């Protein structure tokens, strides 16, 4: 289990921090994390996620501490229990929330102010998101046992609470009607 998680960690760091097809190297990864501020979040979140999933009590406590600092600095709350494949890309870090019940494939592209979560606290279901998914700004994916297919684009300001098939674009239809209410 630990070896499998370690291989996933290296694959994720290679795609998100090194941003290179070269063979994985801790030296190159640390160099990119230090020199490229935009990649630091990915580095530290992936390390915290690995420690949370494979470590003991002390490692989990440290991982939670790292995640708390990331949440305070970037305004992004991705719970450590979430399974996110390699190639995650966050366009703007502000206001992103991902619950720990999510299993997300590779090449996730997520915009600002996106919520991916559950309806109730003690919910047993998961949210499955496939590979090559783009989630537009201000979108919400909320529910229990929701499955979003591969190669899906979710438009900005969309609310998704149902399953979405592969290879499609999803958005909520808008109207230009303004509703005015008189204040007495």
Secondary structure as GFF3:
##gff-version 3
##sequence-region A 1 184
A	DSSP	alpha_helix	2	13	.	.	.	ID=ss1
A	DSSP	pi_helix	14	18	.	.	.	ID=ss2
A	DSSP	alpha_helix	26	35	.	.	.	ID=ss3
A	DSSP	three_ten_helix	37	39	.	.	.	ID=ss4
A	DSSP	alpha_helix	40	54	.	.	.	ID=ss5
A	DSSP	alpha_helix	57	74	.	.	.	ID=ss6
A	DSSP	beta_strand	76	78	.	.	.	ID=ss7
A	DSSP	beta_strand	83	84	.	.	.	ID=ss8
A	DSSP	beta_strand	89	90	.	.	.	ID=ss9
A	DSSP	beta_strand	96	98	.	.	.	ID=ss10
A	DSSP	beta_strand	102	104	.	.	.	ID=ss11
A	DSSP	beta_strand	109	110	.	.	.	ID=ss12
A	DSSP	beta_strand	115	117	.	.	.	ID=ss13
A	DSSP	beta_strand	127	129	.	.	.	ID=ss14
A	DSSP	beta_strand	134	135	.	.	.	ID=ss15
A	DSSP	beta_strand	140	142	.	.	.	ID=ss16
A	DSSP	beta_strand	146	148	.	.	.	ID=ss17
A	DSSP	beta_strand	152	154	.	.	.	ID=ss18
A	DSSP	beta_strand	159	160	.	.	.	ID=ss19
A	DSSP	beta_strand	168	170	.	.	.	ID=ss20
###
